[in-house]
């Protein structure tokens, strides 16, 4: 019998996220930037906490437009520290600003952020065939390499565990369990 991945709770937002977003390939650099920042916000928290706050994050961080976020200063950080719509952690708030600046620096070098990130998996989704949640790794050599490369480029809150969660969420790695109706082996084409 097929059943959703065991990490999904019964909240309709979580079910929708699992069924329609998680593990689906995303190639757009701006969308990947937003997702990377949001995954960094999850550090030490559940993804569900961040998922519920995505509208608040988009409002607080100018729709994750790097050109706008990169101009945020200390007054903006102080303002965001009072914003109940996001996780009010100074380092996490500062990381989004820092990441926007790093993203723009890559763009100025002529690098396509989406293509650059997808190169860590050879440009194609890696489809795993895990039998259970306990079999799914927290990190991989590819997430280790991505984390190191992002840090070298000035990004923060991009450790290997965060990068692997990001790779799963954006479909670079498809880690839907074999028993899940969303696993590619179970999806009729």
ABEGO torsion letter per residue (X at the ends): XBBBBAABBABAAAAAAAAAABGBBBABAAAAAAAAAAAAAABGBBAAAAAAAAAAAAAAAGGGBAAAAAABBAAAAAAAAABAABBBBAAAAAAAAAAAAAAAAAAAAGBBAAAAAAAAAGGBBBBBBBABAAABBABBAAAAAAAAAAAAAGBBGABAAAAAAAAAAAGABBABBAABAABAAABBX
